[in-house]
Amino acid sequence: MYAVLRLNAFEPDKLAQSREELEQFDETHAAQPGYVGSVVVDLGEGERFVLNLWESEAHSVAALAVLGPEVGRLLGPLMTGPSELIGVGPVISSDLAMVRATNP
């Protein structure tokens, strides 16, 4: 498994009104070959930590051709700046189970 870690900053007001765009992006993301899943952490004030998991680095790289334009179209207008790549690499340990988070 391969991981991509990012920090995204959104305009809170726009983010609160953009559920449809976020869901559309999530669906497109999940439809990519090799997609394993994502974890998104709300850090407050529009900041989100994102962990994307892929079967392999090759799957992650191939998905960029589809996801890059979709980020620009769906998420770009909501963001305060470009997504910050924190790092990428092979997953060496995980005890994640298929659990869907719910909003508090």
FENLINKA-V552209 format. One record per backbone hydrogen bond with DSSP energy under -0.5 kcal/mol. CO is the residue of the C=O (numbers start at 0). NH is the residue of the N-H. Records with the same first field share a line. If there is no record, write none. Layout:
# FENLINKA-V552209
CO->NH ; NH
This chain:
# FENLINKA-V552209
0->90
1->53
2->88
3->51
4->85 ; 86
5->49
6->83
7->47
8->79 ; 80
9->11
10->14
11->15
12->16
13->16
14->17
17->21
18->22
19->23
20->24
21->25
22->26
23->27
24->28
25->29
26->30
28->31
31->34
33->54
36->52
38->50
39->41
40->42 ; 48
43->46
45->9
46->42 ; 43
47->7
48->40
49->5 ; 51
50->38
51->3
52->35 ; 36
53->1
55->59
56->60
57->61
58->62
59->63
60->63
61->64
62->65 ; 66
63->67
65->69
66->70
67->71
68->72
69->73 ; 74
70->74 ; 75
74->77 ; 78
75->78
77->10
82->84
83->6 ; 85
86->4
88->2
96->98
98->100
